[in-house]
Amino acid sequence: MSLLPTATSTDVQEQQPRIAVPPVGSFEQHGHHLPLITDTAIACIISRDIADAYLVHLLPPITMSCSHEHAAFPGTVSISAKTLYAVIDDIRASLARSGIHKLVIVNGHGGNYVLSNVVQEANVDGPAVSLFPLGPDWDRAREYGGLESDRHADMHAGEVETSILLHAAPELVREGSDGADHDGGARPFLLVHGMSAYTETGVIGFPSLASAIE
């Protein structure tokens, strides 16, 4: 699966899209069976489907974001919330200079809370930026796909993320998901103690339930 758009400048000139779609992922642990780029891959998969259905300017992914809750696990790399905000702000300014004034941010990582603030501030003077998918969107996707777990219990590297990759990029999924299920419980202090307080493997969810949903 290619994570990068392949449009040329001529393509964009001819198509004259009015909306740009930047996928925002992360570079963080996803247990033993999924790669560090899982959230980036999922954001790209969703963005590619949007670009297939609508006339938009598909951008390359932002591959590192706010993954500080995963810092205890090897391989995870984070940038600050203010840096992610600045990157999105710079992208908006650059697009505006070329005549594209609307943005649909496709977020693949739940810890990118700052993106909600980006959207709030950008829309003060009128609709300009939207964020997708939100919680209800994920709930509808789970229902549509017939998934067994819910969004709270299946938080990270579980049924939904493993199923998406099995469907769209199976080469990214390693063996070991069958025995990786873990219920992280209520997790009231996740933002204080991070993921390592609730899981030793990095998984909170049920990857054994995953399937390549068609």
N, C-alpha and C positions, 0 to 999 in steps of 0.2 A: 504494500500500500504506500503510495506517495503522499507525504504530508504537505507537499508544496504545490501551490497553483502553478500552472504552466502557461498562462495567458501571456501574450506579447503586448507591447505598447500599442501596436496597431489594432489588436483585438479590442482593447479598452476604448481606443479612439472611435472605432466603428460602433461599438455597443452603447457608448455613452451611459453607463450606469449612474444612477442617482444615489445609490446606497452602497456602502462598503461593509464587508463582514470580516472582522478580525477574530480568529479563534484564539482563545486564551487558555493555555493549559497549565502545566506545572512540571517540575522535575523532582519527583518525590517517590518514596518507597510505596510499593503496592504488594507487599508480601513476597512469597517465594515464586509465585506463578505468573505475575504480571510485571511488566517493565516499568522503569522510572518514568517513561514518557506516556504512561497510560492516559492521564488526563488530557495531555496534548493530542494524542491520537484520537480520543473520543471527541474533543472539540473540533478537530479537523474533519472527522467523519460527519458530524452534524452539519458543519459549515458547508461541506461539499454537497450534501443533500439539499441544503438551502440554495446553493448556487445552481444546482441542476434544475430546480423548480422555478427560480426567479432570476430576473436580470439584476445581478449585483456584482460588485467588484470584490472578488474573493482575495483576501490578503493572506500572507504566510503567517504561521502561528507565533504567538508570544510563548516561548517554551519554558520560561522560569517565572515564578510568581510567589505568592505568599504562603509558603509551606512550613512555617515555623513550628507548627504543632507536630511535625514529623522529624524534627531536628535530631532526635535521639537515634534515628535509623541511618545506617551508612548509605551514602550516595545522594541523599536529599540535598538540594541546593535551593535557597530562597533569595528573593529580593525584598526590599521593604515595601510597605503599602504606599508610601509616598513616591517611590520609584515607579511602581506599577501605574499609579495615578498619572505621573509625569509622562510616561511612555504613551499611554492612551491619549493624553492631552496633546502631545506632540503629533501623534498620528492624525488626530482630528484636524489640527491646524494645517498639516501638510495636505490632507485630502481637500480641505476647504479651498486651498489655493488652486487646486485643480478642478474645482467646481462640484465636489461631492461633499454635501453638508449633512448627510444622515449616516448613522452607524448602527449596526446590529452587532453587539458584542456577544459572541458565543463563548460562554464560560464553562470550562470542563472541570474546575476545581472549586469545591464548596468553601474553601478557606479564603477565597478572594473577596472578602466582605467589602473592601474598598470600592469595588466596581459598582455596587449599589449607590454609593455616594457620588461616583462619577456620573451616573445616569441622572440622579436627582438634580445635581447642579447644572448639568448640560441642558436640562429641559425647563429651566426656570422661565425662559423667554419663548417657549413653544417646543413641541415635540421634535427632537433631533437625534436622540440616542435611546436604544432599548437594550435590554439584557435578556438573554435566553440561553438555556432553559431555566425557569424558576422551579421552585418546589412543586407546585401543582402540575407543571409540565412533566416533571419526572413521574409524578403519581399517575398521570394519564398514560404515559409510556409503559409503566409497569402493568397497568390494567390491560392495555391493548396487547402487550406481549405475553400476558398470562403468567407473570412472575408470581412466585409463591411468597416471597419476603416483602416487607414494607420498607419504606425509605429510612426510618429511624434504625431499625435493626440491621439493615443491609447498607451500612454507611460507607464502607471503604474496601475496595478490592473484593467485593462480594458478587452476588448473583447478577446484578444489573451491569456492572462494569465488565465482568468476565463474559457475559452473554454478548454485549456489544462487540467486543473484540473477537470473540469466536465467530460472530456473524460477518464482520467487515474486515478483520485483519487477523485471521487465526494463526498466522505465523508468529504473532507476538505473544501468544499464550503458551506457557510452559507447563509441563506435567506437575502435578502436586495439588491441584485445586480440590480434588476429591476429599482430601484430609485436612483442608485448611479452614473449615468453618469455625467461627468464633463469635459468641454473643458478648458484646462489650457492655451490656447493661445500660444503666441510665446515663452515665457519663456527665455528671453535673459540673465537673471541674476540668473539662477538656481544654478550655482556653488557658487554664492556669498550669496544668501539669502536662498537657500534650497527650498524644496518642499512646505513648509508651506506658502510661498509667493504666491503660485499659486493654492493651494487647501486647503480647510478647512477639508475635510474628508480624505485626503490622496490619493484619486483617481484622476488620470488624464487619462481619457479614457472612454470607453463605454461598461461596463460590461453587460448592458441590452441586447446587441447584441450577447452575448456569447451563445454557444450551445455545446453539447457533440458531436463534429464532429467525424464521423466514417471514 
